Amino acid sequence: MMKDALRALKEETAGRMVETDSLPVKIFKPQPKAPRVRITRVGDEFVVAAPELERIRGGAGVGPGDLRWQLNYQFQKLGIDKALEKAGAKTGDKIRCGELTWEWVPSGRKK
């Protein structure tokens, strides 16, 4: 059935020329990829910069426990835990993300 439709389409359009100059041409340029996560050491703190974390804020009704849980979840999801370990962070080091600072406990470990 598909073969019949394809043959009929070829027969119908055979010999017709399509002017490509009249068709608009769109050029799509991909945005350059910025690093997802950047970790720098400033004094005795590891500073985490990640666009995905910018939306996490301590708003009304959000307690420190909820905020810490959400940050820990995002750290694991984005691979920030591994990046911190690679950067040399150890249990108890200060981690700063935006305006928040806390002592780091690697994922899978309880303080």
N, C-alpha and C positions, 0 to 999 in steps of 0.2 A: 504494500500500500504506500509506504514512504517512497519507494523507488518510483512509483507511478507519479506521485506528487512532484518529486524532484525532476523527473523527465518532462512533465507538463510545464513546470516553471522554466526549465532551460529552453524549451521550445517557444514559450511565450516571450521570453526576453532575448532570444537569439537575434543578433544583428542590431540591437539597440545600443546606442552609445550613451553613456552617462557623463555629463560634463562635471568633472570634479572641481573645476575652478569656481563654480557657483556655490559649492557646499562650504559652509564655515569650517574652519580648522581650529580645533582647540588643542592647546598644548598644556599638559598637566605637569607641573614640576613638584616633586615631593619635597616636603619640608625637611631640612636637615635634622637628623636625630641628635637631640641633646642627651647627655648622659642622664639616665633615670635617677641615679643616686650619686651624690658627691659627699665624701666624708673628708673633713680636714681636721687637723689638730690645732687647737688654739689654746696655748698655755697647758693647763691640765685637763682640758675638756676635749672630747671628740664632738665636732659639730656636724650634724646630719642635715643635708639639704636635698630634698626630694619633692618635686612638684606634686606628687600624689599625696603628700602629707600636709600640704599647705591648708587643706580644707578642714583638718582636724583642729578644733579649737575647744577650749573649755567654756562652753556656753551655759546658759541658764539650765539648771536641772541636771547638769553633767558633773558627777562627782569625780574626785581624783582616781578612784578605783576603776570607774568606767573608762576614763580617759587613758589610764595606763593599760587596761586590757586592749583597747582599740589600737593604741600605739604598738603594743607587743604583737598583736595580730598582723598589723601592716608591716612591721619589721620582718616578720617571718615570710609573709606573702611576697614582699619585694626583694627579699634576699639581703636586707640590711644587716641582719645578725651576722651572716657570713662575711659581709664586707667589713663590719666592725672588727671581727676577729682577724681578718686579713690585715687591717690597718693597725693591729696591735692592741686593741681594747681587751681589757681583762675584767673579770667580775669586780664590781665596786667602782670602776672608773666612771667619771662624770660624762654623761651624754646630754647634749643640748640639741633640741629640735625646735626651731622658732624661739618662743619665749619660755619654753619648758626645759627644765634641767632636772635630771634624776641620776641615781646610781644604776649602772647597767648590770643586769643579770641575764646572761645568755639564755636563749630559748632552751627549754627542756630542763632548766635548773631552777630550783626554788630557793628563795633567799630566806 
